[in-house]
Amino acid sequence: MLVFIEKKITELHQILKLFYGPRFKRKELSERFHNWRKTVQRLEIEKNEILSDGSRSQYSEQFKNWKWIIIQTVLWLSISIKFDFNPVINLMAFFTILNQFIQNIFSIAQDKKQIFNTFITQEILSMLSFSDLLWEKISELIEEDEIMKAERSNIPSEIEWTDINIELLPNEFDDELPFLRVIIGHEQSDILHPLKLGLVKSSDHKKQNRLFIILKAFGKYGSFIFNGNSHQKKSIEESMGELSKNLIRYFGLKDMMPIMKNDKVASWECFININDKTNSWHQLEQERFQDVRLLLSDWVPLTEEIKKIDISEESHKMKGYGW
């Protein structure tokens, strides 16, 4: 009996937390969730706080029912004062209004949870976006003041970009830093370190820079659309320009840029053939997909809400068009 009482008290406390406390905007809740998922520990207590604060911050249409309960209460009090009703009638009226009051509280609490569940599910599914993955991987790198410059090669400048093939080869010592090999026609170079094309950090040649991440993306998709805010798009455009400069520095100046933006479809296109034999970007996609599945199963209250969301619409392709 004591256990039952303690359980009910805990449930009541959880419900009351949905009505009393600070409110947060959806942008703040989104940032808190994504900051939490990026941590190694992913503490349960922080997850529960996000669930509680997120549910409390939602507005439920069920709040409109309060005015009818208040009207009934006022009418009952005014009538009971004016007329001398039997105590049994007053008692029945009291319990009727009390029952409506309790039911409305539970309805609002449930509605708040469902609204937040739908919101957080959309946030999890948005992780399947190619743009989200690309930007997150770039953002994980510590920014450097200047990009490493590529070395100059003796490759004839009259070679067209479309005739050039760059292979990404496995590096047994570091999966994130594959070796390179340039193939033009029937000729191929020796195995090259990414340093040759300026794809590593200037301060640490054992760490990839953001240009290498973009090159890996081109290894999976010859062209892709990047969707992001104005700051993110500007940053990606600058990175594309830096990557193009390094490719021109290594392979020589030609009639057109090696990477260009197709303004008609807003996609970035690389005219060099990138053959990623490490499948590095594909592995990143698979890791992200598994993480999304884990998050959806870990956030238990979301299980029923997933069916309400069109996953095919929410999860943009990893190519930038749909995955």
C-alpha positions as CSV (number, residue, x, y, z in Angstrom):
1,M,0.0,0.0,0.0
2,L,2.8,2.3,0.9
3,V,4.5,1.7,-2.4
4,F,1.3,2.5,-4.3
5,I,0.9,5.8,-2.4
6,E,4.5,6.7,-3.1
7,K,4.0,5.9,-6.8
8,K,0.9,8.1,-7.0
9,I,2.7,10.9,-5.2
10,T,5.6,10.7,-7.7
11,E,3.1,10.7,-10.7
12,L,1.4,13.8,-9.2
13,H,4.7,15.5,-8.7
14,Q,5.6,14.8,-12.4
15,I,2.3,16.2,-13.6
16,L,2.6,19.4,-11.4
17,K,6.1,20.0,-12.9
18,L,4.3,20.3,-16.3
19,F,2.5,23.4,-15.1
20,Y,4.9,25.2,-12.8
21,G,8.4,26.2,-13.8
22,P,10.3,28.1,-16.5
23,R,9.2,28.0,-20.1
24,F,11.6,27.6,-23.0
25,K,11.4,28.5,-26.7
26,R,11.6,25.7,-29.2
27,K,15.0,26.9,-30.4
28,E,16.4,26.7,-26.8
29,L,14.9,23.2,-26.4
30,S,16.4,22.1,-29.8
31,E,19.9,23.4,-28.8
32,R,19.6,21.6,-25.4
33,F,18.7,18.3,-27.0
34,H,21.4,18.4,-29.6
35,N,24.0,19.5,-27.1
36,W,22.9,16.5,-24.9
37,R,23.1,14.0,-27.7
38,K,26.6,15.2,-28.7
39,T,27.9,14.4,-25.2
40,V,29.7,11.1,-24.6
41,Q,27.8,10.3,-21.4
42,R,24.2,11.3,-22.4
43,L,23.2,11.5,-18.8
44,E,19.7,10.2,-18.0
45,I,19.0,13.0,-15.6
46,E,19.6,15.6,-18.3
47,K,17.4,13.8,-20.7
48,N,14.6,13.8,-18.1
49,E,15.0,17.5,-17.5
50,I,14.7,18.2,-21.2
51,L,11.6,16.0,-21.4
52,S,10.0,17.8,-18.4
53,D,11.0,21.4,-19.5
54,G,10.0,20.7,-23.1
55,S,6.6,19.3,-22.2
56,R,5.9,22.2,-19.8
57,S,6.8,24.8,-22.5
58,Q,4.2,23.5,-24.9
59,Y,0.7,25.2,-25.3
60,S,-2.3,22.8,-25.2
61,E,-5.7,23.7,-26.7
62,Q,-7.1,21.8,-23.7
63,F,-6.5,25.0,-21.7
64,K,-9.6,26.4,-23.2
65,N,-11.7,23.9,-21.2
66,W,-10.8,25.7,-18.0
67,K,-13.3,28.5,-18.7
68,W,-16.2,26.0,-18.8
69,I,-15.1,24.5,-15.5
70,I,-14.8,28.0,-13.9
71,I,-18.2,28.9,-15.3
72,Q,-19.7,25.7,-13.8
73,T,-18.0,26.4,-10.5
74,V,-19.3,30.0,-10.3
75,L,-22.8,28.9,-11.3
76,W,-22.8,26.2,-8.7
77,L,-21.6,28.5,-5.9
78,S,-24.1,31.2,-6.8
79,I,-27.0,28.8,-6.9
80,S,-26.1,26.9,-3.8
81,I,-25.8,30.2,-1.9
82,K,-29.2,31.5,-3.2
83,F,-31.1,28.2,-2.7
84,D,-30.9,25.8,0.2
85,F,-30.1,22.6,-1.6
86,N,-29.9,19.2,0.0
87,P,-26.2,18.5,1.1
88,V,-26.2,15.4,-1.0
89,I,-26.9,17.5,-4.2
90,N,-24.1,19.9,-3.2
91,L,-21.8,17.0,-2.6
92,M,-22.6,15.5,-6.0
93,A,-22.1,18.8,-7.7
94,F,-18.7,19.3,-6.0
95,F,-17.4,15.9,-7.0
96,T,-18.7,16.4,-10.6
97,I,-16.7,19.6,-10.9
98,L,-13.7,18.1,-9.1
99,N,-13.7,15.2,-11.5
100,Q,-13.8,17.5,-14.5
101,F,-11.0,19.5,-12.9
102,I,-8.8,16.4,-12.5
103,Q,-9.6,15.0,-15.9
104,N,-8.7,18.4,-17.6
105,I,-5.3,18.4,-15.7
106,F,-4.5,14.9,-17.0
107,S,-5.7,15.8,-20.5
108,I,-3.5,18.9,-20.6
109,A,-0.5,17.0,-19.3
110,Q,-0.9,14.3,-21.9
111,D,-1.4,16.8,-24.7
112,K,1.7,18.7,-23.7
113,K,3.7,15.5,-23.7
114,Q,2.4,14.5,-27.1
115,I,3.2,17.9,-28.6
116,F,6.7,17.8,-27.3
117,N,7.2,14.2,-28.3
118,T,6.3,15.1,-31.9
119,F,8.7,18.1,-31.8
120,I,11.6,16.1,-30.4
121,T,11.0,13.3,-32.9
122,Q,11.3,15.7,-35.7
123,E,14.6,16.9,-34.2
124,I,15.9,13.4,-34.1
125,L,14.8,12.6,-37.7
126,S,16.4,15.9,-38.9
127,M,19.7,14.3,-38.1
128,L,19.3,12.1,-41.2
129,S,19.7,15.3,-43.3
130,F,22.9,15.3,-45.4
131,S,23.4,19.0,-44.6
132,D,23.1,18.4,-40.9
133,L,25.7,15.6,-41.0
134,L,28.1,17.7,-43.2
135,W,27.8,20.8,-41.0
136,E,28.2,18.8,-37.8
137,K,31.3,17.1,-38.9
138,I,32.8,20.4,-40.0
139,S,31.8,22.1,-36.8
140,E,33.5,19.4,-34.7
141,L,36.9,20.6,-36.1
142,I,38.7,23.4,-34.2
143,E,38.8,26.4,-36.6
144,E,42.1,27.5,-37.9
145,D,43.1,30.9,-39.1
146,E,44.3,29.7,-42.5
147,I,43.9,26.7,-44.7
148,M,46.9,24.5,-45.6
149,K,48.0,25.3,-49.1
150,A,48.5,22.4,-51.6
151,E,51.9,21.7,-53.2
152,R,52.4,22.3,-56.9
153,S,52.7,19.2,-59.2
154,N,54.1,18.8,-62.6
155,I,50.8,17.6,-64.1
156,P,50.2,19.4,-67.5
157,S,47.7,22.2,-67.1
158,E,45.9,21.2,-70.4
159,I,44.5,18.1,-68.6
160,E,40.7,18.7,-68.1
161,W,39.1,18.3,-64.6
162,T,36.9,15.5,-65.9
163,D,40.0,13.5,-66.9
164,I,41.4,13.6,-63.4
165,N,40.6,10.8,-60.9
166,I,41.5,11.0,-57.2
167,E,41.4,7.7,-55.2
168,L,41.0,7.7,-51.4
169,L,42.9,4.7,-50.1
170,P,42.7,3.1,-46.7
171,N,45.1,4.2,-44.0
172,E,45.6,1.4,-41.5
173,F,46.9,3.9,-38.9
174,D,44.1,6.4,-39.2
175,D,40.7,5.8,-40.7
176,E,39.9,9.5,-40.8
177,L,42.9,10.3,-42.9
178,P,43.0,8.1,-46.0
179,F,45.9,8.3,-48.5
180,L,45.4,9.6,-52.0
181,R,46.3,8.5,-55.5
182,V,45.9,10.5,-58.7
183,I,45.0,8.7,-61.9
184,I,45.0,10.4,-65.3
185,G,44.3,8.1,-68.2
186,H,46.6,5.1,-67.9
187,E,49.0,6.8,-65.6
188,Q,48.8,7.0,-61.8
189,S,50.8,8.7,-59.1
190,D,52.5,7.2,-56.1
191,I,50.5,7.0,-52.9
192,L,50.2,10.6,-51.6
193,H,49.7,12.0,-48.1
194,P,46.7,14.4,-47.9
195,L,49.2,17.1,-47.0
196,K,50.1,17.3,-50.7
197,L,46.6,18.7,-51.6
198,G,46.3,20.8,-48.4
199,L,43.7,18.5,-46.8
200,V,45.2,18.5,-43.3
201,K,45.4,21.1,-40.6
202,S,48.4,23.5,-40.8
203,S,49.1,23.0,-37.1
204,D,48.8,19.2,-37.2
205,H,49.4,17.2,-40.4
206,K,47.8,14.1,-38.8
207,K,44.4,15.7,-38.6
208,Q,42.0,16.3,-41.5
209,N,40.7,19.8,-42.2
210,R,37.2,20.8,-43.4
211,L,38.3,20.6,-47.0
212,F,39.0,16.9,-46.7
213,I,35.5,16.3,-45.2
214,I,33.9,18.0,-48.2
215,L,36.1,16.0,-50.6
216,K,34.9,12.8,-48.9
217,A,31.3,13.9,-49.4
218,F,32.0,14.4,-53.1
219,G,33.5,10.9,-53.0
220,K,30.0,9.6,-52.2
221,Y,28.0,12.1,-54.2
222,G,29.4,13.9,-57.3
223,S,27.0,16.7,-56.5
224,F,24.9,17.7,-53.6
225,I,22.6,20.4,-52.2
226,F,23.5,22.0,-48.9
227,N,20.6,23.3,-46.9
228,G,21.4,25.5,-43.9
229,N,21.1,29.0,-42.5
230,S,22.8,32.0,-44.1
231,H,25.9,31.7,-41.9
232,Q,26.3,28.0,-42.6
233,K,25.8,28.5,-46.4
234,K,28.4,31.2,-46.4
235,S,30.9,29.1,-44.5
236,I,30.4,26.1,-46.9
237,E,30.8,28.5,-49.9
238,E,34.1,29.7,-48.5
239,S,35.3,26.2,-47.9
240,M,34.3,25.2,-51.5
241,G,36.4,28.2,-52.7
242,E,39.4,27.1,-50.6
243,L,39.2,23.6,-51.9
244,S,39.0,24.8,-55.5
245,K,42.1,26.9,-54.9
246,N,44.0,24.0,-53.6
247,L,43.0,21.8,-56.5
248,I,44.0,24.5,-59.0
249,R,47.3,25.0,-57.2
250,Y,48.1,21.2,-57.5
251,F,46.6,20.5,-60.9
252,G,47.0,23.8,-62.6
253,L,44.7,26.6,-63.8
254,K,42.0,25.6,-66.3
255,D,39.2,27.2,-68.2
256,M,36.7,26.5,-65.4
257,M,36.7,25.9,-61.6
258,P,37.0,22.3,-60.4
259,I,34.0,22.9,-58.1
260,M,31.0,25.1,-59.1
261,K,27.6,25.8,-57.8
262,N,24.6,25.1,-60.2
263,D,22.4,28.1,-59.4
264,K,19.4,26.5,-61.1
265,V,19.1,23.6,-58.7
266,A,21.4,25.1,-55.9
267,S,23.7,22.1,-55.9
268,W,27.5,22.0,-55.6
269,E,29.2,20.0,-58.4
270,C,32.8,18.6,-58.4
271,F,34.2,17.9,-61.9
272,I,37.0,15.8,-60.6
273,N,36.1,12.1,-60.2
274,I,36.6,11.2,-56.5
275,N,36.7,7.4,-55.9
276,D,36.5,6.8,-52.2
277,K,37.7,3.2,-51.7
278,T,37.4,3.6,-47.9
279,N,33.6,4.4,-48.1
280,S,34.2,6.9,-45.4
281,W,31.1,9.0,-46.0
282,H,29.0,5.9,-46.3
283,Q,30.2,4.8,-42.9
284,L,29.4,8.2,-41.4
285,E,25.8,7.8,-42.8
286,Q,25.5,4.4,-41.3
287,E,26.7,5.5,-37.9
288,R,24.3,8.4,-38.0
289,F,21.4,6.1,-38.9
290,Q,22.2,3.8,-36.1
291,D,22.4,6.7,-33.7
292,V,19.0,7.9,-34.8
293,R,17.5,4.5,-34.2
294,L,19.1,4.4,-30.7
295,L,17.7,7.9,-29.9
296,L,14.2,7.0,-31.0
297,S,14.2,3.8,-28.9
298,D,15.9,5.5,-25.9
299,W,13.4,8.3,-25.7
300,V,10.6,6.0,-24.6
301,P,7.7,8.5,-24.7
302,L,8.3,8.9,-28.4
303,T,7.5,5.4,-29.5
304,E,3.8,6.0,-30.3
305,E,4.6,9.4,-31.9
306,I,6.9,8.1,-34.6
307,K,3.9,6.7,-36.5
308,K,2.4,10.2,-36.8
309,I,5.3,11.6,-38.7
310,D,6.0,11.0,-42.3
311,I,9.6,9.8,-42.1
312,S,10.1,10.0,-45.8
313,E,9.3,13.7,-45.6
314,E,11.3,14.5,-42.5
315,S,14.5,12.6,-43.4
316,H,16.1,14.3,-46.4
317,K,18.2,12.2,-48.5
318,M,21.9,12.1,-47.7
319,K,22.5,13.3,-51.2
320,G,20.8,16.5,-50.3
321,Y,17.6,15.6,-52.1
322,G,16.5,12.7,-49.9
323,W,18.0,9.6,-48.3
